Amino acid sequence: MKEQIEQRLKHLKTEFESGQKMLTDLETQQTNLKSTLLRISGAIQVLEELLADTPLTNTPSQEENDAYSTGNSSTSSVK
């Protein structure tokens, strides 16, 4: 009976250590993810501020965007 209790105790201690390591790893992942999200948030803010400061006359027209995305331009000749 004592041997079974000792085996169970050893097994539980092993599980406990494994759980603690997993918790530590998850906390590290959480810290890294929070840092990444903070950097992304900062980048979003900068880009939004740049867009707000950019005059609308510098943006390409929808026709220019369409020509660029399809690889065609309205000035090219058809052969």
C-alpha atoms as an extended CHARMM CRD file, in Angstrom:
* protein
*
        79  EXT
         1         1  MET       CA              0.0000000000        0.0000000000        0.0000000000  PROA      1               0.0000000000
         2         2  LYS       CA              2.7920000000        2.4430000000        0.9050000000  PROA      2               0.0000000000
         3         3  GLU       CA              4.4950000000        1.7660000000       -2.4380000000  PROA      3               0.0000000000
         4         4  GLN       CA              1.3020000000        2.6620000000       -4.3490000000  PROA      4               0.0000000000
         5         5  ILE       CA              0.9950000000        5.9340000000       -2.4300000000  PROA      5               0.0000000000
         6         6  GLU       CA              4.6360000000        6.8030000000       -3.1450000000  PROA      6               0.0000000000
         7         7  GLN       CA              4.1540000000        6.0470000000       -6.8470000000  PROA      7               0.0000000000
         8         8  ARG       CA              1.0190000000        8.1860000000       -6.9630000000  PROA      8               0.0000000000
         9         9  LEU       CA              2.8060000000       10.9950000000       -5.1330000000  PROA      9               0.0000000000
        10        10  LYS       CA              5.7070000000       10.8250000000       -7.5880000000  PROA      10              0.0000000000
        11        11  HSD       CA              3.2910000000       10.8800000000      -10.5340000000  PROA      11              0.0000000000
        12        12  LEU       CA              1.4030000000       13.8830000000       -9.1470000000  PROA      12              0.0000000000
        13        13  LYS       CA              4.6260000000       15.8090000000       -8.5150000000  PROA      13              0.0000000000
        14        14  THR       CA              5.6870000000       15.1420000000      -12.1070000000  PROA      14              0.0000000000
        15        15  GLU       CA              2.3270000000       16.3750000000      -13.3950000000  PROA      15              0.0000000000
        16        16  PHE       CA              2.5540000000       19.4350000000      -11.1620000000  PROA      16              0.0000000000
        17        17  GLU       CA              6.0220000000       20.3330000000      -12.4870000000  PROA      17              0.0000000000
        18        18  SER       CA              4.8150000000       19.8310000000      -16.0450000000  PROA      18              0.0000000000
        19        19  GLY       CA              1.8440000000       22.1050000000      -15.4000000000  PROA      19              0.0000000000
        20        20  GLN       CA              4.0650000000       24.7880000000      -13.8800000000  PROA      20              0.0000000000
        21        21  LYS       CA              6.3750000000       24.7120000000      -16.9100000000  PROA      21              0.0000000000
        22        22  MET       CA              3.3870000000       24.9370000000      -19.2570000000  PROA      22              0.0000000000
        23        23  LEU       CA              2.0330000000       27.9060000000      -17.2930000000  PROA      23              0.0000000000
        24        24  THR       CA              5.4000000000       29.6630000000      -17.4640000000  PROA      24              0.0000000000
        25        25  ASP       CA              5.5700000000       29.0630000000      -21.2270000000  PROA      25              0.0000000000
        26        26  LEU       CA              2.0600000000       30.4290000000      -21.7010000000  PROA      26              0.0000000000
        27        27  GLU       CA              2.8580000000       33.5130000000      -19.6370000000  PROA      27              0.0000000000
        28        28  THR       CA              5.9200000000       34.0980000000      -21.8280000000  PROA      28              0.0000000000
        29        29  GLN       CA              3.7770000000       33.7290000000      -24.9460000000  PROA      29              0.0000000000
        30        30  GLN       CA              1.2600000000       36.1770000000      -23.4960000000  PROA      30              0.0000000000
        31        31  THR       CA              3.9840000000       38.7300000000      -22.8060000000  PROA      31              0.0000000000
        32        32  ASN       CA              5.3870000000       38.3470000000      -26.3240000000  PROA      32              0.0000000000
        33        33  LEU       CA              1.9380000000       38.6350000000      -27.8880000000  PROA      33              0.0000000000
        34        34  LYS       CA              1.1300000000       41.7670000000      -25.8940000000  PROA      34              0.0000000000
        35        35  SER       CA              4.4050000000       43.2970000000      -27.0850000000  PROA      35              0.0000000000
        36        36  THR       CA              3.6270000000       42.4050000000      -30.7000000000  PROA      36              0.0000000000
        37        37  LEU       CA              0.1200000000       43.8510000000      -30.4530000000  PROA      37              0.0000000000
        38        38  LEU       CA              1.5110000000       47.0440000000      -28.9550000000  PROA      38              0.0000000000
        39        39  ARG       CA              3.9430000000       47.4290000000      -31.8790000000  PROA      39              0.0000000000
        40        40  ILE       CA              1.1620000000       46.7510000000      -34.3960000000  PROA      40              0.0000000000
        41        41  SER       CA             -1.0800000000       49.2670000000      -32.6480000000  PROA      41              0.0000000000
        42        42  GLY       CA              1.6730000000       51.8700000000      -32.8550000000  PROA      42              0.0000000000
        43        43  ALA       CA              2.2050000000       51.1860000000      -36.5430000000  PROA      43              0.0000000000
        44        44  ILE       CA             -1.5350000000       51.5070000000      -37.1900000000  PROA      44              0.0000000000
        45        45  GLN       CA             -1.5990000000       54.8290000000      -35.3680000000  PROA      45              0.0000000000
        46        46  VAL       CA              1.3430000000       56.1710000000      -37.3790000000  PROA      46              0.0000000000
        47        47  LEU       CA             -0.2060000000       55.1170000000      -40.6910000000  PROA      47              0.0000000000
        48        48  GLU       CA             -3.5700000000       56.6170000000      -39.7490000000  PROA      48              0.0000000000
        49        49  GLU       CA             -1.8520000000       59.8900000000      -38.8590000000  PROA      49              0.0000000000
        50        50  LEU       CA              0.0270000000       59.8520000000      -42.1690000000  PROA      50              0.0000000000
        51        51  LEU       CA             -3.2310000000       59.3020000000      -44.0390000000  PROA      51              0.0000000000
        52        52  ALA       CA             -4.8940000000       62.1270000000      -42.1420000000  PROA      52              0.0000000000
        53        53  ASP       CA             -2.0450000000       64.5030000000      -43.0540000000  PROA      53              0.0000000000
        54        54  THR       CA             -1.8710000000       63.4620000000      -46.7240000000  PROA      54              0.0000000000
        55        55  PRO       CA             -3.8090000000       65.7010000000      -49.1020000000  PROA      55              0.0000000000
        56        56  LEU       CA             -6.4180000000       63.8740000000      -51.1600000000  PROA      56              0.0000000000
        57        57  THR       CA             -4.9380000000       65.1580000000      -54.4500000000  PROA      57              0.0000000000
        58        58  ASN       CA             -1.9310000000       62.8520000000      -54.0640000000  PROA      58              0.0000000000
        59        59  THR       CA             -3.9810000000       59.6660000000      -54.1710000000  PROA      59              0.0000000000
        60        60  PRO       CA             -4.3340000000       57.8400000000      -57.4970000000  PROA      60              0.0000000000
        61        61  SER       CA             -7.7010000000       57.8620000000      -59.1870000000  PROA      61              0.0000000000
        62        62  GLN       CA             -9.8390000000       54.7180000000      -59.3020000000  PROA      62              0.0000000000
        63        63  GLU       CA             -9.0360000000       54.4260000000      -63.0280000000  PROA      63              0.0000000000
        64        64  GLU       CA             -5.3030000000       54.4870000000      -62.2760000000  PROA      64              0.0000000000
        65        65  ASN       CA             -5.7670000000       51.8640000000      -59.5630000000  PROA      65              0.0000000000
        66        66  ASP       CA             -7.7560000000       49.6390000000      -61.9340000000  PROA      66              0.0000000000
        67        67  ALA       CA             -5.1440000000       49.9650000000      -64.6720000000  PROA      67              0.0000000000
        68        68  TYR       CA             -2.3410000000       49.1840000000      -62.2430000000  PROA      68              0.0000000000
        69        69  SER       CA             -4.0600000000       46.1550000000      -60.7380000000  PROA      69              0.0000000000
        70        70  THR       CA             -4.8390000000       44.6020000000      -64.1270000000  PROA      70              0.0000000000
        71        71  GLY       CA             -1.4830000000       45.4840000000      -65.6490000000  PROA      71              0.0000000000
        72        72  ASN       CA             -3.1230000000       47.6360000000      -68.3140000000  PROA      72              0.0000000000
        73        73  SER       CA             -2.9510000000       51.3360000000      -68.7970000000  PROA      73              0.0000000000
        74        74  SER       CA             -5.4780000000       53.4860000000      -70.5880000000  PROA      74              0.0000000000
        75        75  THR       CA             -2.7000000000       54.8540000000      -72.8320000000  PROA      75              0.0000000000
        76        76  SER       CA             -1.4780000000       51.5070000000      -74.1630000000  PROA      76              0.0000000000
        77        77  SER       CA             -2.3860000000       50.5880000000      -77.7180000000  PROA      77              0.0000000000
        78        78  VAL       CA             -4.0840000000       47.3630000000      -78.7010000000  PROA      78              0.0000000000
        79        79  LYS       CA             -2.1590000000       45.2400000000      -81.2200000000  PROA      79              0.0000000000
